[in-house]
């Protein structure tokens, strides 16, 4: 049986947000630099404002791409973890996993880091945001505890 460990919003967090940011701020930049977007006084934006919006267009997506580079979709099967970057998927047996980071924070959607004994196609570690269970307070999916047990007790 295959169970998904990653939160459903992983794809949106990793790719869709970046594309939307790039397109929306890109359109604003085109309007600013072409002079079609005017300030409240009816004048074209200053050079400083244009450069500021250009930086806001380029820098945040680069930072977000760097921060989410380790973020993967993770599913658990009887043989191991199926890890995907939405282009390719690999199977990593439980015996190849060195550790699963503890969930030390109160936030249930804090990324979980998995370290491997030897590098895989995705490197020597990955991260995923675990699915949540909702009630009075959100809690991580119990499958995360099962993953830790399988890694710690092969």
Secondary structure, 3 states (H helix, E strand, C coil): CCEECECCCHHHHHHHHHHHHHHHHHHHHHHHHHCCCECCCCCECCHHHHHHHHHHHHHHHHHHHHHCCCECEEEECCCEEEEECCCCEEEEEHHHEEEECCCCCCCCCCEEEEEEEEEECCEEEEEEEECEECCCCCEECCHHHHHHHHHHCC
